[in-house]
Amino acid sequence: MLRLHHAPMACSLASRFALAEAGLAHEVIVVRTARGENKAPAYLRINPRGKVPALETDAGVLTESTAILPFIADLAPGKNLLPPSGGFPRAEAQAWLSFLSSTLHAAYTGALRAEAFEGCDVEAVRSVHVARLTTALEELDAHLAGREFMLDAFSVCDLYLLVFLLWRGAPALAGRLAPSPNLDQFQQRMLARPALAAILGEEMKSMAEA
Ligand SMILES: N[C@@H](CCC(=O)N[C@@H](CS)C(=O)NCC(=O)O)C(=O)O
């Protein structure tokens, strides 16, 4: 059985989306990071870094979205959630996953959690990261012009990007991001997928209860 450790609306939502789109039996274990549950000994035994996602599998615990998403895709080869391993299209997909993690997610972290940069001016940290976020979103918006998906077909890259697009609605970013019409349309297309819309509804409910 696959068990996903996940915090509502966190980056682990991409793995939750992927498990659903892959049609794999799984359990979602909610880790309330806002309450510090990710730093509790019970969770640190699962992921000593105290981060979500963590995916418990029969072979062990896997962390890092850029590893978990391809792992899920490969467990459901009939769903074609990534190009097959070993070729250039798969390497391109991996490049996008890396970009989303190391550039887009990193920019969001600085923009939304600037106070975590100890000893630094919070507004200066936020401004630098909002600028990086803007550049990354501009690149993605241009990439999606005239395209339905990030790759030639629907993939886990789309699910990972969707989570970061949802984060644009964070109150701390209000009025700070440029319009991104292609990203807006992409987000709408993704949320027209019934499985994703249903999960997002559950996530919103979970956030409201927190
Ligand atoms: N590189 C990791 C990043 C994981 C990460 O930063 N997760 C955040 C949620 S988006 C988290 O667990 N934050 C809790 C904390 O740092 O206290 C991945 O992509 O899996």
The ligand as a MOL file (V3000), in Angstrom:
LIG
                    3D

  0  0  0     0  0            999 V3000
M  V30 BEGIN CTAB
M  V30 COUNTS 20 19 0 0 0
M  V30 BEGIN ATOM
M  V30 1 N 12.2900 19.7150 -2.1440 0
M  V30 2 C 11.1620 19.2580 -1.3750 0
M  V30 3 C 10.5400 20.4260 -0.6410 0
M  V30 4 C 9.5820 19.9680 0.4000 0
M  V30 5 C 9.0120 21.1560 1.1620 0
M  V30 6 O 9.6400 22.2090 1.2900 0
M  V30 7 N 7.8220 20.9630 1.7100 0
M  V30 8 C 7.1880 21.9890 2.4910 0
M  V30 9 C 5.7280 22.1380 2.0790 0
M  V30 10 S 5.5600 22.8180 0.4610 0
M  V30 11 C 7.2280 21.6120 3.9530 0
M  V30 12 O 7.1660 20.4590 4.2910 0
M  V30 13 N 7.3170 22.6130 4.8180 0
M  V30 14 C 7.2650 22.4250 6.2310 0
M  V30 15 C 8.4220 23.0460 6.9320 0
M  V30 16 O 9.4260 23.3590 6.2920 0
M  V30 17 O 8.3000 23.2150 8.1380 0
M  V30 18 C 10.1460 18.5710 -2.2930 0
M  V30 19 O 9.8890 19.1100 -3.3740 0
M  V30 20 O 9.6140 17.5280 -1.9530 0
M  V30 END ATOM
M  V30 BEGIN BOND
M  V30 1 1 1 2
M  V30 2 1 2 3
M  V30 3 1 2 18
M  V30 4 1 3 4
M  V30 5 1 4 5
M  V30 6 2 5 6
M  V30 7 1 5 7
M  V30 8 1 7 8
M  V30 9 1 8 9
M  V30 10 1 8 11
M  V30 11 1 9 10
M  V30 12 2 11 12
M  V30 13 1 11 13
M  V30 14 1 13 14
M  V30 15 1 14 15
M  V30 16 2 15 16
M  V30 17 1 15 17
M  V30 18 2 18 19
M  V30 19 1 18 20
M  V30 END BOND
M  V30 END CTAB
M  END
